[in-house]
Amino acid sequence: MATITKENIGLLHEKLTVKLEKTDYLPSFEKALKEYSKKANIPGFRKGMVPTGLIKKMYGPSLFTDEVLRSVDRELINYLQNDKADIFAQPLPLESDIRQLDVNNPADYTFHFEIGMKPEFQLPDLETAKTTRYEVTVTDEMIGNEITRLQNRYGNMQDQDSVSTDENVLNIIFTEADENGNLVENGIQKDNSLLVKYFKDEFRPNLTGKVMNDFVVVQLDKAFGEKELDFILSDLGLDKNDPAAAQKHFRIQITKIGLLDKKELNEEFFNQLYPGQEVKTEADFRNKIKEEIQAYWNGQATNQIHDQVFHELVDHTDIKFPEGFLKKWVKTQSDQSKDPSPKTDEEVENEFPKFLSQLKWTLISDKIVQDNNMQVGPDEIRQFAKQQLFSYMGGANLADDQPWVTDYVEKMMKDRKFVDDAYNRIQTQKIFEWAAAQVKPAGKAISSEEFTKMVEAHQHHHH
């Protein structure tokens, strides 16, 4: 009868010794031999009439090894289930000499494995955490800018013969050049569309009177202000943090000149944007725009709360790990299709901090899910599929009970990859909503510019 003993070899790190008697595997091995002899198709013998001795000589060693290892696996699984051991991954075999297995001399065998135990831990008290809900102030300027954007978006473009106003829209081609306008071989080339007023005040006279196919040579930082320059550099694929990038020269060729006829602010326009919502006056329109801008920034503030609770949970949850076991496990996790060789110790050390950080969040997430019995049902995944479909269609306000919508959703429900992804996203959202509901943030008024800089600085820090 097989026996298994456990020995501690480190923090949450155990060694399992499996002692297998020959009576644990011999019956199943002999049964496998008989079944194989019935199925074997060997020239000179009728099917099912091959002598067991010949089968043992030809296939015995591999069948013997398979049955011994299968018996070891069975004993391990039963032990771990009965012991209710909560372990990481699977048991890792310690060095064993498979050559000890001899089909002609069955014996008692001993195998050694190591396991990493999952730790017990407590989450921090989120009610006492210091958190901040940033309340972005929606200004008249923000409302005015959004109204102008909508007027431009829904306005009509009129072709013009020449550049005559700061409101002209120019279709242009950026082509990398030297300061004399000579094109750089294999240089950057990019189409764009810009308003004349996006150029610096002192540069705009260089564009006045230009007609289609005319061009000017510019040094980027002398043609554009800081805000517009960041956008242009990004669009050209250049690093905005590299001073040399901003000093590059480009030939800007005008391919089309237009003037936007802005949409008038009237009830017809309001109804076009908000059908059936009783937006009749400019004051109603401004209030509606303000509501939408406020909703956007409230959503961003909620995302920021989620970021705060994430750091609170990760930074203030003390979890001990069986690092010795986990490093051995990481070492075995190479992509066999790309590189069949195991990872080097140096590779493991480099990857381990990131791996441990991700593992910590996984344990925290699992604990929150289990402690709060969070479930994700099929109907929630179906609703997620509908929302994703409507977002692909530009947020169209469509009835979600139309047959074609239902057909799409049911098709996605058969896509295992989509279902798994949707499940994880919904569950993650529930985890953050739960965590955000535990904290008691202090309110703080902030401008949109300050909020954006704060978020960007935080993201930069984490990269």
C-alpha positions as CSV (number, residue, x, y, z in Angstrom):
1,M,0.0,0.0,0.0
2,A,1.4,3.4,-1.0
3,T,2.3,5.9,1.7
4,I,3.0,9.7,1.4
5,T,4.9,11.7,4.0
6,K,5.3,15.5,4.1
7,E,8.4,17.4,5.2
8,N,8.8,21.1,5.5
9,I,11.8,22.5,3.5
10,G,11.1,26.2,3.6
11,L,8.5,28.9,4.1
12,L,5.2,27.4,2.7
13,H,7.5,24.9,0.9
14,E,6.9,21.2,1.5
15,K,8.6,18.0,0.3
16,L,6.3,15.0,-0.4
17,T,7.7,11.5,-0.5
18,V,5.7,8.9,-2.3
19,K,6.6,5.3,-1.4
20,L,5.0,2.9,-3.9
21,E,4.7,-0.8,-3.3
22,K,4.7,-3.1,-6.3
23,T,1.2,-4.2,-5.4
24,D,0.1,-0.6,-6.1
25,Y,0.9,-0.8,-9.8
26,L,1.5,-4.4,-10.9
27,P,-2.2,-5.4,-11.3
28,S,-2.9,-2.4,-13.6
29,F,0.4,-3.1,-15.5
30,E,-0.6,-6.7,-16.1
31,K,-4.1,-5.7,-17.2
32,A,-2.6,-3.2,-19.6
33,L,-0.4,-5.9,-21.1
34,K,-3.4,-8.2,-21.7
35,E,-5.4,-5.4,-23.3
36,Y,-2.5,-4.5,-25.5
37,S,-2.0,-8.1,-26.6
38,K,-5.7,-8.2,-27.7
39,K,-5.3,-5.0,-29.8
40,A,-1.8,-5.5,-31.1
41,N,-1.4,-6.0,-34.9
42,I,2.0,-7.9,-35.3
43,P,2.9,-9.6,-38.6
44,G,2.9,-13.5,-38.2
45,F,0.3,-13.5,-35.5
46,R,-3.5,-13.3,-35.7
47,K,-5.0,-10.3,-34.0
48,G,-5.6,-11.0,-30.3
49,M,-3.3,-14.1,-30.4
50,V,0.0,-12.4,-29.7
51,P,1.8,-14.0,-26.8
52,T,1.9,-11.8,-23.7
53,G,5.7,-12.5,-23.4
54,L,6.3,-11.0,-26.8
55,I,4.1,-8.0,-25.9
56,K,6.1,-7.6,-22.7
57,K,9.4,-7.7,-24.5
58,M,8.3,-5.2,-27.2
59,Y,6.2,-2.8,-25.2
60,G,6.7,-3.8,-21.6
61,P,9.2,-1.1,-20.5
62,S,7.1,1.9,-21.7
63,L,3.8,0.4,-20.4
64,F,5.6,-0.4,-17.1
65,T,6.9,3.2,-16.7
66,D,3.5,4.6,-17.7
67,E,1.6,2.5,-15.1
68,V,4.1,3.3,-12.3
69,L,4.0,7.1,-13.0
70,R,0.2,6.9,-13.3
71,S,0.0,5.3,-9.9
72,V,2.2,8.0,-8.4
73,D,0.0,10.7,-9.9
74,R,-3.2,9.0,-8.6
75,E,-1.7,8.7,-5.0
76,L,-0.6,12.4,-5.1
77,I,-4.0,13.7,-6.3
78,N,-5.8,11.6,-3.6
79,Y,-3.4,12.8,-0.9
80,L,-3.8,16.5,-1.8
81,Q,-7.5,16.3,-2.0
82,N,-7.8,14.5,1.3
83,D,-5.4,16.9,2.9
84,K,-7.3,19.8,1.4
85,A,-3.9,21.3,0.5
86,D,-4.3,24.7,-1.2
87,I,-1.2,24.7,-3.5
88,F,0.3,26.8,-6.3
89,A,0.4,25.2,-9.7
90,Q,1.2,21.4,-9.6
91,P,3.7,19.4,-7.6
92,L,7.2,19.6,-9.1
93,P,9.2,16.3,-9.2
94,L,12.5,16.4,-7.5
95,E,15.3,14.6,-9.3
96,S,14.2,11.0,-9.7
97,D,16.1,8.3,-11.6
98,I,13.5,6.8,-14.0
99,R,16.2,4.2,-14.9
100,Q,15.4,2.5,-11.5
101,L,12.2,1.2,-13.1
102,D,12.8,-2.3,-14.3
103,V,10.0,-4.2,-16.0
104,N,11.8,-7.5,-15.3
105,N,12.4,-6.8,-11.7
106,P,9.3,-5.0,-10.2
107,A,10.0,-3.5,-6.8
108,D,8.9,-0.8,-4.3
109,Y,9.8,2.7,-5.6
110,T,10.2,6.1,-3.9
111,F,9.5,9.4,-5.6
112,H,10.0,12.9,-4.2
113,F,8.0,16.1,-5.1
114,E,7.9,19.6,-3.8
115,I,4.8,21.8,-3.4
116,G,4.3,25.5,-2.7
117,M,1.4,26.2,-0.3
118,K,-0.8,29.2,-0.8
119,P,-0.6,31.6,2.2
120,E,-3.3,32.8,4.5
121,F,-3.6,36.6,4.7
122,Q,-5.9,39.5,5.7
123,L,-6.9,42.4,3.6
124,P,-6.3,45.9,4.9
125,D,-9.3,47.8,6.4
126,L,-10.3,50.0,3.4
127,E,-12.6,52.1,5.5
128,T,-9.6,53.7,7.2
129,A,-7.6,54.2,4.0
130,K,-6.8,57.8,3.0
131,T,-8.4,58.3,-0.4
132,T,-9.5,61.3,-2.4
133,R,-12.4,61.7,-4.9
134,Y,-11.3,64.4,-7.3
135,E,-14.2,66.6,-8.4
136,V,-13.4,68.3,-11.7
137,T,-15.0,71.7,-12.1
138,V,-16.8,72.1,-15.4
139,T,-16.1,75.6,-16.6
140,D,-18.0,77.8,-19.2
141,E,-14.9,77.6,-21.4
142,M,-15.1,73.8,-21.4
143,I,-18.8,74.0,-22.3
144,G,-18.0,76.5,-25.0
145,N,-15.2,74.4,-26.5
146,E,-17.4,71.4,-26.7
147,I,-20.2,73.3,-28.4
148,T,-17.7,74.7,-31.0
149,R,-16.5,71.1,-31.6
150,L,-20.0,69.9,-32.2
151,Q,-20.8,72.9,-34.5
152,N,-17.6,72.1,-36.5
153,R,-18.3,68.4,-36.6
154,Y,-21.8,68.8,-38.0
155,G,-21.0,71.8,-40.1
156,N,-20.4,71.9,-43.9
157,M,-17.0,72.3,-45.5
158,Q,-16.7,74.8,-48.3
159,D,-13.7,74.7,-50.7
160,Q,-11.6,77.8,-50.9
161,D,-9.1,79.1,-53.5
162,S,-6.5,80.4,-51.1
163,V,-5.7,80.8,-47.4
164,S,-7.3,83.9,-46.0
165,T,-8.3,83.3,-42.4
166,D,-7.2,81.6,-39.2
167,E,-10.4,79.4,-39.6
168,N,-9.3,77.9,-42.8
169,V,-8.9,74.1,-42.7
170,L,-5.7,72.8,-44.5
171,N,-5.2,69.3,-45.8
172,I,-1.4,69.0,-45.9
173,I,1.4,66.6,-46.4
174,F,4.3,66.6,-43.9
175,T,7.6,65.5,-45.7
176,E,10.9,65.4,-43.7
177,A,13.4,67.8,-45.2
178,D,16.6,69.8,-44.3
179,E,16.5,73.5,-43.5
180,N,16.7,74.4,-47.2
181,G,13.7,72.3,-48.1
182,N,15.7,69.4,-49.7
183,L,13.7,66.2,-49.0
184,V,15.4,63.6,-46.7
185,E,15.8,60.2,-48.3
186,N,13.5,57.7,-46.6
187,G,12.4,60.4,-44.3
188,I,9.0,60.7,-42.6
189,Q,5.9,61.5,-44.6
190,K,2.4,62.0,-43.2
191,D,-0.9,63.4,-44.2
192,N,-2.8,65.6,-41.8
193,S,-5.6,68.2,-41.5
194,L,-5.1,71.3,-39.5
195,L,-6.7,74.7,-38.8
196,V,-4.5,77.7,-39.6
197,K,-5.0,78.8,-36.0
198,Y,-3.2,75.7,-34.8
199,F,0.1,77.4,-36.0
200,K,1.9,80.0,-34.0
201,D,0.6,83.6,-34.4
202,E,3.9,84.8,-35.8
203,F,4.1,81.9,-38.3
204,R,0.6,82.3,-39.8
205,P,1.5,85.1,-42.2
206,N,3.7,82.6,-44.0
207,L,0.5,80.7,-45.0
208,T,-1.7,83.7,-46.0
209,G,-2.4,83.8,-49.7
210,K,-1.1,80.3,-50.3
211,V,-3.0,78.2,-52.8
212,M,-3.3,74.5,-53.5
213,N,0.0,72.7,-54.0
214,D,2.0,75.6,-52.5
215,F,4.4,74.6,-49.7
216,V,6.4,76.1,-46.8
217,V,9.5,74.7,-45.0
218,V,9.2,74.7,-41.2
219,Q,11.1,73.9,-38.1
220,L,8.5,72.2,-36.0
221,D,9.0,74.1,-32.7
222,K,9.0,77.4,-34.6
223,A,5.7,76.7,-36.3
224,F,3.7,75.2,-33.5
225,G,3.1,76.1,-29.8
226,E,3.7,73.6,-27.0
227,K,0.2,72.0,-27.0
228,E,-0.1,71.6,-30.8
229,L,3.6,70.5,-31.0
230,D,3.0,67.5,-28.8
231,F,0.2,66.4,-31.0
232,I,2.2,66.9,-34.2
233,L,5.2,65.0,-32.9
234,S,3.1,62.1,-31.8
235,D,1.3,62.0,-35.2
236,L,4.7,62.0,-37.0
237,G,5.9,59.1,-34.8
238,L,8.5,61.3,-33.0
239,D,9.4,61.3,-29.3
240,K,8.0,64.5,-27.8
241,N,10.5,64.2,-24.9
242,D,13.4,64.4,-27.4
243,P,14.4,68.1,-28.0
244,A,16.0,67.2,-31.3
245,A,12.7,65.9,-32.6
246,A,11.0,69.3,-32.2
247,Q,13.9,70.9,-34.2
248,K,13.4,68.8,-37.2
249,H,12.5,70.5,-40.5
250,F,9.5,69.5,-42.7
251,R,8.1,70.6,-46.0
252,I,4.4,71.3,-45.6
253,Q,2.5,71.1,-48.8
254,I,-1.1,72.2,-49.0
255,T,-3.3,69.8,-50.9
256,K,-6.7,71.3,-50.1
257,I,-8.1,74.5,-48.5
258,G,-11.5,74.6,-46.9
259,L,-13.6,76.8,-44.6
260,L,-16.0,75.3,-42.2
261,D,-19.6,76.6,-42.2
262,K,-20.5,76.0,-38.6
263,K,-23.8,74.5,-37.6
264,E,-26.2,77.1,-36.2
265,L,-27.3,76.8,-32.6
266,N,-31.1,76.3,-33.1
267,E,-33.8,73.8,-32.1
268,E,-33.2,71.7,-35.3
269,F,-29.6,71.1,-34.3
270,F,-30.4,70.4,-30.7
271,N,-33.0,67.8,-31.7
272,Q,-30.5,66.3,-34.2
273,L,-28.1,65.7,-31.3
274,Y,-30.7,64.9,-28.6
275,P,-33.8,63.6,-30.3
276,G,-36.9,63.5,-28.0
277,Q,-35.1,65.0,-25.0
278,E,-36.8,68.4,-25.0
279,V,-33.7,70.5,-25.6
280,K,-35.2,73.6,-27.1
281,T,-33.1,76.6,-26.1
282,E,-29.4,77.4,-26.1
283,A,-29.6,77.3,-22.3
284,D,-31.0,73.8,-22.4
285,F,-28.3,72.8,-24.8
286,R,-25.5,74.2,-22.6
287,N,-27.0,72.4,-19.5
288,K,-27.0,69.1,-21.5
289,I,-23.4,69.6,-22.6
290,K,-22.4,70.4,-19.0
291,E,-24.1,67.2,-17.8
292,E,-22.2,65.1,-20.3
293,I,-18.9,66.7,-19.5
294,Q,-19.5,66.3,-15.8
295,A,-20.4,62.6,-16.3
296,Y,-17.2,62.1,-18.2
297,W,-15.0,63.6,-15.5
298,N,-17.0,61.8,-12.8
299,G,-16.2,58.5,-14.6
300,Q,-12.5,59.5,-14.7
301,A,-12.6,60.3,-11.0
302,T,-14.1,56.8,-10.3
303,N,-11.3,55.3,-12.3
304,Q,-8.9,57.2,-10.1
305,I,-10.6,55.9,-7.0
306,H,-10.1,52.4,-8.4
307,D,-6.4,53.1,-8.9
308,Q,-6.2,54.2,-5.3
309,V,-7.9,51.1,-3.9
310,F,-5.7,48.9,-6.1
311,H,-2.5,50.4,-4.5
312,E,-4.1,50.3,-1.1
313,L,-4.8,46.6,-1.4
314,V,-1.4,45.7,-3.0
315,D,0.8,48.0,-0.8
316,H,-0.9,47.1,2.5
317,T,-1.7,43.5,2.2
318,D,1.1,41.4,3.7
319,I,1.5,38.1,1.9
320,K,4.3,35.6,2.4
321,F,5.3,33.5,-0.6
322,P,7.2,30.2,-1.1
323,E,9.7,32.0,-3.2
324,G,12.0,29.0,-3.5
325,F,9.3,26.8,-5.0
326,L,7.9,29.6,-7.2
327,K,11.3,30.4,-8.7
328,K,11.7,26.7,-9.6
329,W,8.2,26.7,-11.1
330,V,8.9,29.9,-13.2
331,K,12.0,28.2,-14.5
332,T,9.9,25.5,-16.1
333,Q,7.5,27.9,-17.8
334,S,9.3,28.5,-21.1
335,D,7.4,28.7,-24.4
336,Q,8.2,25.3,-25.8
337,S,7.2,26.4,-29.4
338,K,9.8,29.2,-29.3
339,D,12.5,27.8,-27.0
340,P,12.3,24.3,-25.5
341,S,15.2,24.9,-23.1
342,P,14.4,25.9,-19.5
343,K,14.9,29.5,-18.4
344,T,18.2,30.4,-17.0
345,D,18.6,31.5,-13.3
346,E,19.3,35.1,-14.5
347,E,16.1,35.1,-16.6
348,V,14.1,33.9,-13.6
349,E,15.6,36.5,-11.3
350,N,14.7,39.3,-13.8
351,E,11.2,38.1,-14.3
352,F,10.4,37.2,-10.7
353,P,9.5,40.6,-9.2
354,K,6.8,41.2,-11.9
355,F,5.6,37.7,-11.6
356,L,5.3,38.0,-7.8
357,S,3.4,41.3,-8.1
358,Q,0.9,39.8,-10.5
359,L,0.5,36.7,-8.3
360,K,-0.1,38.9,-5.3
361,W,-3.0,40.7,-7.1
362,T,-4.4,37.4,-8.2
363,L,-4.5,36.1,-4.6
364,I,-6.1,39.4,-3.4
365,S,-8.7,39.3,-6.2
366,D,-9.5,35.6,-5.5
367,K,-10.0,36.4,-1.8
368,I,-12.4,39.3,-2.5
369,V,-14.4,37.1,-4.9
370,Q,-14.6,34.2,-2.5
371,D,-15.3,36.3,0.6
372,N,-18.1,38.2,-1.1
373,N,-19.5,35.3,-3.2
374,M,-19.2,37.3,-6.4
375,Q,-20.8,35.5,-9.4
376,V,-20.8,36.3,-13.1
377,G,-23.9,34.9,-14.8
378,P,-24.5,34.2,-18.5
379,D,-27.0,37.1,-18.7
380,E,-24.3,39.5,-17.6
381,I,-22.0,38.2,-20.3
382,R,-24.8,38.6,-22.9
383,Q,-25.3,42.2,-21.7
384,F,-21.6,42.9,-22.0
385,A,-21.7,41.6,-25.6
386,K,-24.6,44.0,-26.4
387,Q,-22.7,46.9,-25.0
388,Q,-19.6,46.0,-26.9
389,L,-21.6,45.7,-30.1
390,F,-23.2,49.2,-29.6
391,S,-19.9,50.8,-28.8
392,Y,-18.5,49.4,-32.1
393,M,-21.4,51.2,-33.8
394,G,-20.5,54.6,-32.3
395,G,-22.7,54.3,-29.2
396,A,-25.9,54.2,-31.3
397,N,-29.1,54.2,-29.3
398,L,-30.5,51.0,-30.7
399,A,-33.1,48.6,-29.3
400,D,-31.3,45.6,-27.8
401,D,-34.1,43.2,-28.5
402,Q,-33.8,43.2,-32.3
403,P,-33.3,39.7,-33.9
404,W,-29.9,40.6,-35.4
405,V,-28.7,41.8,-32.0
406,T,-29.8,38.6,-30.4
407,D,-28.1,36.5,-33.1
408,Y,-24.9,38.4,-32.6
409,V,-24.9,37.9,-28.9
410,E,-25.7,34.1,-29.1
411,K,-22.9,33.7,-31.6
412,M,-20.4,35.4,-29.2
413,M,-21.6,33.2,-26.4
414,K,-20.3,30.2,-28.3
415,D,-16.9,31.9,-28.6
416,R,-14.9,30.5,-25.6
417,K,-12.2,33.2,-25.9
418,F,-14.8,36.0,-25.8
419,V,-16.7,34.4,-22.9
420,D,-13.5,34.0,-20.8
421,D,-12.4,37.6,-21.6
422,A,-15.9,39.0,-20.8
423,Y,-16.1,37.0,-17.6
424,N,-12.7,38.3,-16.4
425,R,-13.6,41.9,-17.3
426,I,-16.9,41.8,-15.5
427,Q,-15.4,40.1,-12.4
428,T,-12.6,42.7,-12.3
429,Q,-15.2,45.5,-12.5
430,K,-17.1,43.9,-9.6
431,I,-13.9,43.7,-7.5
432,F,-13.2,47.4,-8.0
433,E,-16.8,48.4,-7.4
434,W,-16.8,46.5,-4.2
435,A,-13.4,48.0,-3.1
436,A,-14.5,51.5,-4.0
437,A,-17.7,51.1,-1.9
438,Q,-15.6,50.3,1.2
439,V,-13.5,53.5,1.2
440,K,-14.6,56.9,2.4
441,P,-12.8,59.4,0.2
442,A,-12.4,63.0,1.0
443,G,-13.7,65.3,-1.8
444,K,-11.3,67.7,-3.5
445,A,-12.1,70.2,-6.3
446,I,-9.6,70.2,-9.1
447,S,-9.3,71.6,-12.6
448,S,-9.4,69.3,-15.7
449,E,-5.8,70.4,-16.5
450,E,-4.5,69.6,-13.0
451,F,-6.4,66.2,-13.0
452,T,-5.0,65.2,-16.4
453,K,-1.4,66.2,-15.4
454,M,-1.8,64.2,-12.2
455,V,-2.9,61.0,-14.0
456,E,-0.2,61.4,-16.7
457,A,2.5,61.8,-14.0
458,H,1.2,58.7,-12.2
459,Q,1.2,56.6,-15.4
460,H,4.7,57.8,-16.3
461,H,5.9,56.8,-12.9
462,H,4.6,53.3,-13.3
463,H,6.2,52.9,-16.8
